[in-house]
Amino acid sequence: MLKTTWTDQRLRRLFGKYNRLYWSSDLPDYSVSLTKEFNRSRCEEAQRTILINADSYESDSALRADLLHEMAHVATNIRHGKLWKAEMDRIRSLGAPVSELDFQPGIGRKEILANFSDAAEQGLTWSQARSRIGWEFGLIKSSGRAVDKTVAAMLRIARRFFP
């Protein structure tokens, strides 16, 4: 379990510390806030906000690594493309406490849709599968709504697996 009591203020201080250490204070101004709306963390470029659900972490180190993950998005782009991967490599080489999971091959749309197909074959309802798989992969908010239009389109495809 988490040892630290996380607050918005503590997250903002940590953002500032990491910005100084790994980006020479060059990252744009972003707010960092606690949320229960998403599983783990999310970078909202349009709102210039990083959202973190501290309750979804088993350790402080995992939360810190995800903050760095989101900060690499701020430094490059929102997607997990070549620029983002190079940025993660760069900060790791500087000693940033990043997660090794960020350097493993990622799960993509095809694998997520396969999870929905498997769930349908196992007899789960659409609602059950959408809640479980959607939350696990960060596709839905706590309200059950898709996090964005791209995810909503993928969920419409996944829905076809269910009667």
C-alpha positions as CSV (number, residue, x, y, z in Angstrom):
1,M,0.0,0.0,0.0
2,L,1.0,3.6,-0.4
3,K,3.0,5.0,2.5
4,T,2.6,8.7,1.5
5,T,-0.6,10.7,1.9
6,W,-0.8,12.2,-1.5
7,T,-2.3,15.7,-2.0
8,D,-2.5,18.0,-5.0
9,Q,0.1,20.2,-3.3
10,R,2.5,17.3,-2.8
11,L,2.0,16.2,-6.5
12,R,2.7,19.8,-7.7
13,R,5.9,19.9,-5.6
14,L,7.0,16.6,-7.1
15,F,6.2,17.8,-10.6
16,G,8.4,20.9,-9.9
17,K,11.3,18.8,-8.5
18,Y,11.3,16.4,-11.5
19,N,10.9,19.3,-13.9
20,R,14.1,20.8,-12.4
21,L,16.0,17.5,-12.2
22,Y,15.2,16.1,-15.6
23,W,14.0,18.9,-17.8
24,S,16.0,21.9,-16.5
25,S,12.6,23.6,-15.6
26,D,11.7,23.7,-19.3
27,L,8.4,21.9,-19.2
28,P,5.3,24.1,-19.7
29,D,3.1,24.9,-16.8
30,Y,0.8,22.0,-16.0
31,S,-1.5,21.5,-13.1
32,V,-1.2,18.1,-11.3
33,S,-4.3,16.9,-9.5
34,L,-5.7,13.9,-7.7
35,T,-8.7,12.3,-9.3
36,K,-10.8,9.2,-8.9
37,E,-12.2,9.6,-12.4
38,F,-9.4,7.6,-14.1
39,N,-7.4,4.5,-13.2
40,R,-3.8,5.4,-12.6
41,S,-2.7,8.5,-14.5
42,R,-3.6,10.6,-17.5
43,C,-2.2,13.6,-19.3
44,E,-4.8,16.0,-20.6
45,E,-3.0,18.2,-23.1
46,A,-5.8,20.5,-23.9
47,Q,-6.4,21.4,-20.2
48,R,-2.6,21.3,-19.4
49,T,-3.3,18.9,-16.6
50,I,-1.9,15.6,-15.3
51,L,-4.5,13.6,-13.3
52,I,-3.5,10.9,-10.9
53,N,-5.6,8.4,-9.0
54,A,-3.4,7.7,-6.0
55,D,-5.8,5.0,-4.8
56,S,-4.9,2.8,-7.8
57,Y,-1.3,2.5,-6.9
58,E,0.3,-0.2,-4.7
59,S,3.4,1.8,-4.0
60,D,4.7,5.3,-4.0
61,S,7.4,4.4,-6.5
62,A,4.8,3.3,-9.0
63,L,2.9,6.6,-8.6
64,R,6.2,8.5,-9.0
65,A,7.1,6.5,-12.1
66,D,3.7,7.3,-13.6
67,L,4.1,11.0,-12.9
68,L,7.4,10.9,-14.9
69,H,5.6,8.9,-17.6
70,E,3.1,11.7,-17.9
71,M,5.7,14.4,-17.8
72,A,7.5,12.7,-20.7
73,H,4.2,13.2,-22.6
74,V,4.2,16.9,-21.7
75,A,7.8,17.1,-23.0
76,T,7.0,15.5,-26.3
77,N,3.5,14.5,-27.4
78,I,0.5,12.7,-26.0
79,R,1.0,9.4,-27.8
80,H,3.6,6.7,-27.0
81,G,5.5,7.3,-30.2
82,K,9.2,7.5,-31.0
83,L,9.7,10.9,-29.5
84,W,8.1,9.8,-26.2
85,K,10.1,6.6,-26.1
86,A,13.3,8.5,-26.7
87,E,12.4,11.0,-23.9
88,M,11.8,8.1,-21.5
89,D,15.2,6.6,-22.4
90,R,16.8,10.0,-21.9
91,I,15.4,10.6,-18.4
92,R,16.1,7.0,-17.4
93,S,19.8,7.6,-18.4
94,L,19.7,10.6,-16.0
95,G,18.6,8.3,-13.2
96,A,14.9,9.1,-13.1
97,P,12.9,6.5,-11.2
98,V,10.9,5.3,-14.1
99,S,9.1,2.0,-14.4
100,E,10.6,-0.8,-16.5
101,L,7.1,-1.4,-17.8
102,D,7.4,1.7,-19.9
103,F,10.2,0.0,-21.8
104,Q,8.3,-3.2,-22.6
105,P,6.4,-3.7,-25.9
106,G,3.0,-2.1,-25.4
107,I,-0.5,-3.5,-25.6
108,G,-2.4,-2.1,-28.6
109,R,-5.8,-1.9,-30.0
110,K,-5.7,-5.4,-31.4
111,E,-4.9,-6.9,-28.0
112,I,-7.6,-4.9,-26.2
113,L,-10.2,-6.0,-28.8
114,A,-9.0,-9.6,-28.2
115,N,-9.7,-9.1,-24.5
116,F,-13.3,-8.1,-25.3
117,S,-13.7,-11.0,-27.7
118,D,-12.4,-13.4,-24.9
119,A,-14.8,-11.8,-22.4
120,A,-17.8,-12.4,-24.8
121,E,-16.8,-16.0,-25.3
122,Q,-16.6,-16.4,-21.5
123,G,-20.1,-15.3,-21.1
124,L,-19.6,-11.8,-19.7
125,T,-22.2,-9.2,-20.6
126,W,-21.2,-6.1,-22.6
127,S,-21.7,-4.0,-19.4
128,Q,-19.4,-6.3,-17.3
129,A,-16.7,-6.5,-20.0
130,R,-16.8,-2.7,-20.7
131,S,-16.5,-2.0,-17.0
132,R,-13.7,-4.5,-16.3
133,I,-11.6,-4.2,-19.4
134,G,-12.4,-0.5,-19.8
135,W,-11.1,0.4,-16.3
136,E,-8.1,-2.0,-16.5
137,F,-6.8,-0.3,-19.7
138,G,-7.9,3.2,-18.8
139,L,-10.5,3.4,-21.6
140,I,-13.3,4.7,-19.4
141,K,-13.8,7.2,-16.7
142,S,-15.4,6.3,-13.4
143,S,-18.7,7.5,-14.9
144,G,-18.4,4.7,-17.5
145,R,-17.9,7.1,-20.4
146,A,-15.1,6.7,-22.9
147,V,-12.1,8.9,-22.2
148,D,-12.1,10.3,-25.7
149,K,-13.5,9.9,-29.2
150,T,-10.9,7.4,-30.4
151,V,-11.6,5.1,-27.4
152,A,-15.4,5.6,-28.0
153,A,-14.9,4.3,-31.6
154,M,-12.9,1.3,-30.4
155,L,-15.6,0.5,-27.8
156,R,-18.2,0.6,-30.6
157,I,-16.2,-2.1,-32.4
158,A,-15.8,-4.1,-29.2
159,R,-19.5,-4.0,-28.6
160,R,-20.1,-6.1,-31.8
161,F,-18.6,-9.1,-30.0
162,F,-21.6,-9.2,-27.6
163,P,-25.2,-10.3,-28.3
